[in-house]
Amino acid sequence: MLTDFMEAMSFIGSGGVYLSLLVLVYWCVDPRWGARAAVLLTISTVLNTVLKLFFHEPRPFWTDTSITGHEPRDSFGMPSGHAQSAAVFWGFAAARAPAGRPALRRAAWAVALVMIGLIGASRVVLGVHSVGQVAAGYAIGAVLLAVGLHLEPLVVPWWTRRPLAAQLGLALGVSLVLAGFGWAAVEALDGWHWPASWAHAIAAAGGRVEPITVGDSAAAAGGLFGLLAGLSWMAYRGGYDASGQVWRRLARVPVGAVGVSAFYTLGLFLGTQPVQAFAGHALLALWATAGAPEAFMRLGLAPRTTRAVTRAGEERAEVRQ
C-alpha cells in the first residue's frame, strides 16, 4: 500500500503532469499565471537535464542490489528532477497566493511543503533516488524559484518592450545556449561507458540502457524556445483572454488536445536526433502557447483582445472584441 501511494505521488510530481496542468491553466483560467509558471518549470527541466549529465551519478538501485527499482530509469540520478520540479512548481503556486489574505497564503504554503516533501520521499521509497539526490533537487529548485521570482518583475517588462523579432531572437539564443550546455556535458563524457552492473540493474527493472546523447537536453531546450516564442507572438497579437462561459472554456480542451496529439506524433516521427528533437518540442510548445489560443478565438471559444497601434515606448490601449 505504501508503494502504491508513493507511486501515485511520484506520478503527480512528474514533469508531464505539471506541464499538462499549466497548459490547462493557460488555456482556460489565467494565461499570465500559467505562462510564467511554465517558463520557470521548463528552464528548471533544461537545467536538470544538463546537471544529470554533468554529475552522471548512479541511481540507488543501480549499485545496491538490496534496493528495488520500481521504475526502469536509465537517466542519471543527480539531482532529482522530481524534487527540483516540486520545489519550483509548488513553491511558485504558494508564492502567488494573495498577499492580502494571510490565512490563505499560510494554507497554500502548508500544502506546498507537504506536496514537496511527499514527492521527494516517493523517489527515495521507489529506489530511484538517494536522499542526497533529492536534497540536491530541493536546493536547486529553491534557488531557481527565488531567482525567478526576484527577476520576473524586471525581466518580463524588459522582454515585452523589445520588438517581436528581437524577442524571437532572444528566445532562440537562450534556448541554444542551454542546449549548448547539454552538448558540452555530453562531450565531457566522451569515452565513458555504462558499467555492466548498472546496465544489468536497469534491465532487471524493465528498462534498457541507451547511448548518451544530447537529445534530451535539445528537446527540453526546444520546448523552451517554443514556449518563449509562442508567448511573444501572442503578446504581439494582443494577448489571449481566457475568460468566458464554462462550456466555452471546457470546449477548448479537446480542440487544444487534438493539436497536442498531432504535434506530439510529429515529434515521434521526426526522431530523437538533437535538431529534430529541438524542432519537434518547439512546435509542440508553439501550438500550446500560440496555435491553440488562436484556434480558440477563431472558433469563438475565447474572446479576442487587440491592442491599439502605437509608437515604440508608448503605452498600448487594450480593447476586447
C-alpha positions as CSV (number, residue, x, y, z in Angstrom):
1,M,0.0,0.0,0.0
2,L,2.9,2.4,0.8
3,T,4.4,1.7,-2.5
4,D,1.2,2.3,-4.4
5,F,0.8,5.7,-2.6
6,M,4.4,6.7,-3.3
7,E,3.9,5.7,-7.0
8,A,0.9,8.0,-7.1
9,M,2.8,10.8,-5.5
10,S,5.7,10.3,-8.0
11,F,3.2,10.4,-10.9
12,I,1.7,13.6,-9.6
13,G,5.2,15.1,-9.3
14,S,6.2,14.2,-12.9
15,G,7.0,17.0,-15.3
16,G,4.4,15.8,-17.8
17,V,1.6,16.2,-15.2
18,Y,2.8,19.7,-14.2
19,L,3.1,20.9,-17.8
20,S,-0.3,19.5,-18.7
21,L,-1.9,21.2,-15.7
22,L,-0.2,24.5,-16.6
23,V,-1.4,24.2,-20.2
24,L,-5.0,23.9,-19.0
25,V,-4.5,26.9,-16.7
26,Y,-3.1,28.9,-19.6
27,W,-6.0,27.9,-21.9
28,C,-8.9,28.1,-19.5
29,V,-8.1,30.0,-16.4
30,D,-5.2,32.5,-16.2
31,P,-2.8,32.8,-19.2
32,R,-0.4,35.0,-17.3
33,W,0.0,32.7,-14.3
34,G,0.2,29.6,-16.5
35,A,2.7,31.1,-18.8
36,R,5.1,32.3,-16.2
37,A,5.0,29.1,-14.2
38,A,5.6,27.1,-17.4
39,V,8.6,29.2,-18.4
40,L,10.2,28.7,-14.9
41,L,9.4,25.0,-14.9
42,T,10.8,24.5,-18.4
43,I,14.0,26.3,-17.5
44,S,14.3,24.0,-14.5
45,T,13.8,21.0,-16.7
46,V,16.6,22.0,-19.1
47,L,18.9,22.7,-16.2
48,N,18.1,19.4,-14.5
49,T,18.8,17.5,-17.8
50,V,22.2,19.2,-18.1
51,L,23.1,18.7,-14.4
52,K,22.3,15.0,-14.6
53,L,24.8,14.6,-17.5
54,F,27.4,16.7,-15.6
55,F,27.3,14.6,-12.4
56,H,26.4,11.3,-14.2
57,E,25.7,9.8,-10.7
58,P,24.0,6.4,-10.5
59,R,20.6,5.8,-9.1
60,P,20.5,3.8,-5.9
61,F,19.1,0.6,-7.4
62,W,21.8,0.6,-10.0
63,T,24.5,0.0,-7.4
64,D,22.7,-1.6,-4.4
65,T,21.1,-5.0,-5.1
66,S,19.1,-4.7,-1.8
67,I,17.2,-1.8,-3.3
68,T,14.3,-2.5,-5.6
69,G,13.9,-0.1,-8.5
70,H,10.2,0.5,-9.1
71,E,10.9,2.5,-12.2
72,P,13.2,1.4,-15.1
73,R,15.0,4.7,-15.2
74,D,18.1,4.9,-17.4
75,S,18.8,8.6,-16.8
76,F,21.4,9.6,-14.2
77,G,20.2,10.3,-10.7
78,M,21.8,13.6,-9.6
79,P,19.9,15.9,-8.9
80,S,16.4,14.5,-8.6
81,G,14.2,16.1,-11.3
82,H,11.0,15.3,-9.3
83,A,12.3,17.1,-6.2
84,Q,13.6,20.1,-8.2
85,S,10.4,20.4,-10.2
86,A,8.3,20.1,-7.0
87,A,10.2,22.9,-5.3
88,V,9.6,25.1,-8.4
89,F,6.0,24.3,-9.2
90,W,4.5,24.1,-5.7
91,G,6.7,27.0,-4.5
92,F,5.6,29.2,-7.3
93,A,1.9,28.3,-6.7
94,A,2.2,29.2,-3.0
95,A,4.2,32.4,-3.7
96,R,1.3,33.5,-5.9
97,A,-1.3,33.2,-3.2
98,P,-2.9,36.6,-2.5
99,A,-0.7,38.7,-0.1
100,G,-3.8,40.3,1.3
101,R,-5.2,37.0,2.6
102,P,-2.6,35.7,5.1
103,A,-4.7,32.7,6.1
104,L,-5.0,31.5,2.5
105,R,-1.3,32.2,2.0
106,R,-0.3,30.1,5.0
107,A,-2.6,27.3,3.8
108,A,-1.0,27.5,0.4
109,W,2.5,27.2,1.8
110,A,1.4,24.3,4.1
111,V,0.0,22.4,1.1
112,A,3.1,23.2,-1.0
113,L,5.5,22.0,1.7
114,V,3.5,18.7,2.2
115,M,3.5,18.0,-1.5
116,I,7.2,18.8,-2.0
117,G,8.0,16.5,1.0
118,L,5.9,13.6,-0.2
119,I,7.1,13.8,-3.8
120,G,10.7,13.8,-2.7
121,A,10.1,10.9,-0.3
122,S,8.4,8.9,-3.0
123,R,11.6,9.0,-5.1
124,V,13.6,7.5,-2.2
125,V,11.0,4.9,-1.4
126,L,10.8,3.8,-5.0
127,G,14.6,3.3,-5.1
128,V,15.2,5.8,-7.9
129,H,17.0,8.5,-5.9
130,S,19.1,8.7,-2.8
131,V,18.3,11.2,0.0
132,G,21.3,13.3,-1.2
133,Q,20.0,13.4,-4.7
134,V,16.5,14.5,-3.5
135,A,18.1,17.1,-1.2
136,A,20.1,18.5,-4.1
137,G,17.0,18.7,-6.2
138,Y,15.2,20.7,-3.5
139,A,18.2,23.1,-3.1
140,I,18.5,23.7,-6.9
141,G,14.7,24.1,-7.3
142,A,14.5,26.5,-4.3
143,V,17.4,28.7,-5.7
144,L,15.8,28.7,-9.1
145,L,12.4,29.7,-7.7
146,A,13.9,32.5,-5.6
147,V,15.9,33.9,-8.6
148,G,12.9,33.6,-10.9
149,L,10.5,35.4,-8.5
150,H,13.1,38.1,-8.0
151,L,13.9,38.7,-11.7
152,E,10.4,38.3,-13.1
153,P,9.3,41.9,-12.4
154,L,12.4,43.1,-14.1
155,V,12.8,40.7,-17.0
156,V,9.2,40.4,-18.2
157,P,8.7,44.2,-18.8
158,W,12.2,44.4,-20.4
159,W,11.4,41.5,-22.7
160,T,8.0,42.8,-23.7
161,R,9.4,46.2,-24.7
162,R,11.7,44.6,-27.3
163,P,10.5,44.3,-30.9
164,L,9.0,40.9,-31.8
165,A,12.0,40.0,-34.0
166,A,14.3,40.7,-31.0
167,Q,12.1,38.6,-28.7
168,L,12.2,35.7,-31.1
169,G,16.0,36.0,-31.5
170,L,16.4,36.2,-27.7
171,A,14.2,33.1,-27.3
172,L,16.3,31.2,-29.8
173,G,19.6,32.4,-28.3
174,V,18.7,31.5,-24.8
175,S,17.5,28.0,-25.8
176,L,20.6,27.3,-28.0
177,V,22.9,28.4,-25.1
178,L,21.2,26.0,-22.8
179,A,21.3,23.3,-25.4
180,G,25.0,24.0,-25.8
181,F,25.5,23.3,-22.1
182,G,23.9,19.9,-22.7
183,W,26.2,19.3,-25.6
184,A,29.3,20.3,-23.5
185,A,28.2,17.9,-20.7
186,V,27.8,15.0,-23.2
187,E,31.2,15.9,-24.8
188,A,32.8,15.7,-21.3
189,L,31.5,12.1,-21.1
190,D,33.4,11.1,-24.3
191,G,34.8,7.7,-23.8
192,W,32.5,6.9,-20.8
193,H,30.8,3.5,-20.9
194,W,27.9,2.1,-18.9
195,P,29.2,-0.2,-16.1
196,A,27.9,-3.7,-16.7
197,S,26.3,-3.8,-13.2
198,W,24.4,-0.6,-13.9
199,A,23.1,-1.9,-17.2
200,H,22.1,-5.2,-15.6
201,A,20.1,-3.4,-12.8
202,I,18.3,-1.2,-15.4
203,A,17.4,-4.3,-17.4
204,A,16.2,-6.1,-14.3
205,A,13.8,-3.2,-13.6
206,G,12.4,-3.5,-17.1
207,G,14.4,-0.9,-18.9
208,R,17.4,-0.8,-21.2
209,V,20.4,1.5,-21.4
210,E,20.7,3.8,-24.4
211,P,23.7,5.7,-25.8
212,I,24.1,9.0,-24.0
213,T,23.3,11.8,-26.4
214,V,22.3,15.5,-26.3
215,G,18.8,14.6,-27.5
216,D,17.1,15.1,-24.1
217,S,18.6,18.4,-23.4
218,A,18.0,19.5,-27.0
219,A,14.3,18.5,-26.7
220,A,13.9,20.5,-23.4
221,A,15.7,23.5,-24.9
222,G,13.4,23.3,-28.0
223,G,10.4,23.3,-25.7
224,L,11.7,26.4,-24.0
225,F,12.2,28.1,-27.4
226,G,8.7,27.2,-28.5
227,L,7.3,28.4,-25.2
228,L,9.0,31.8,-25.3
229,A,8.4,32.3,-29.0
230,G,4.7,31.4,-28.7
231,L,4.2,33.8,-25.7
232,S,6.0,36.6,-27.5
233,W,3.8,36.1,-30.6
234,M,0.6,36.1,-28.6
235,A,1.6,39.3,-26.8
236,Y,2.4,40.8,-30.2
237,R,-1.0,39.8,-31.5
238,G,-2.7,41.5,-28.5
239,G,-2.8,38.7,-25.9
240,Y,-5.2,36.0,-25.1
241,D,-8.2,36.3,-22.9
242,A,-9.1,33.0,-21.1
243,S,-12.4,34.3,-19.7
244,G,-15.8,33.1,-21.0
245,Q,-18.6,30.8,-20.2
246,V,-17.8,27.5,-18.5
247,W,-18.8,25.4,-21.6
248,R,-16.6,27.5,-23.8
249,R,-13.6,27.0,-21.5
250,L,-14.2,23.3,-21.4
251,A,-14.7,23.1,-25.2
252,R,-11.1,24.5,-25.6
253,V,-9.6,21.4,-24.1
254,P,-10.4,18.9,-26.8
255,V,-9.6,21.4,-29.5
256,G,-6.2,22.0,-28.0
257,A,-5.7,18.3,-27.3
258,V,-6.1,17.4,-30.9
259,G,-3.3,19.8,-31.8
260,V,-1.1,18.5,-29.0
261,S,-1.6,14.9,-30.2
262,A,-0.8,15.9,-33.8
263,F,2.4,17.7,-32.9
264,Y,3.4,15.0,-30.4
265,T,3.0,12.4,-33.1
266,L,5.0,14.6,-35.5
267,G,7.8,14.7,-32.9
268,L,7.9,11.0,-32.7
269,F,8.1,10.8,-36.5
270,L,10.9,13.3,-36.5
271,G,13.0,11.2,-34.1
272,T,15.4,11.9,-31.3
273,Q,18.4,13.4,-33.0
274,P,19.2,16.8,-31.5
275,V,18.0,19.0,-34.3
276,Q,14.8,17.0,-34.8
277,A,14.1,16.8,-31.1
278,F,14.6,20.5,-30.7
279,A,12.2,21.2,-33.6
280,G,9.6,18.7,-32.5
281,H,9.3,20.1,-29.0
282,A,9.5,23.7,-30.2
283,L,6.5,23.0,-32.5
284,L,4.6,21.4,-29.7
285,A,5.1,24.3,-27.3
286,L,4.3,26.8,-30.1
287,W,1.0,25.1,-30.6
288,A,0.2,25.1,-26.9
289,T,1.0,28.8,-26.4
290,A,0.0,30.4,-29.7
291,G,-1.6,28.0,-32.1
292,A,-4.3,26.7,-29.7
293,P,-5.3,30.1,-28.4
294,E,-5.6,31.4,-31.9
295,A,-7.8,28.5,-32.8
296,F,-10.0,29.1,-29.7
297,M,-10.5,32.7,-30.8
298,R,-11.2,31.9,-34.4
299,L,-13.8,29.2,-33.3
300,G,-15.5,31.7,-30.9
301,L,-14.4,29.7,-27.8
302,A,-12.5,32.7,-26.4
303,P,-12.8,36.4,-26.7
304,R,-10.2,38.1,-28.8
305,T,-8.2,41.0,-27.5
306,T,-6.4,43.6,-29.6
307,R,-4.0,46.4,-28.9
308,A,-4.1,49.8,-30.5
309,V,-1.1,50.5,-32.7
310,T,1.4,52.8,-31.0
311,R,4.9,54.1,-31.5
312,A,7.7,52.3,-29.6
313,G,7.8,53.3,-26.0
314,E,4.1,54.4,-25.7
315,E,1.5,52.6,-23.7
316,R,-0.9,50.4,-25.6
317,A,-4.6,50.5,-25.0
318,E,-6.1,47.1,-24.8
319,V,-9.6,46.5,-26.3
320,R,-11.7,43.4,-26.2
321,Q,-13.5,42.5,-29.3
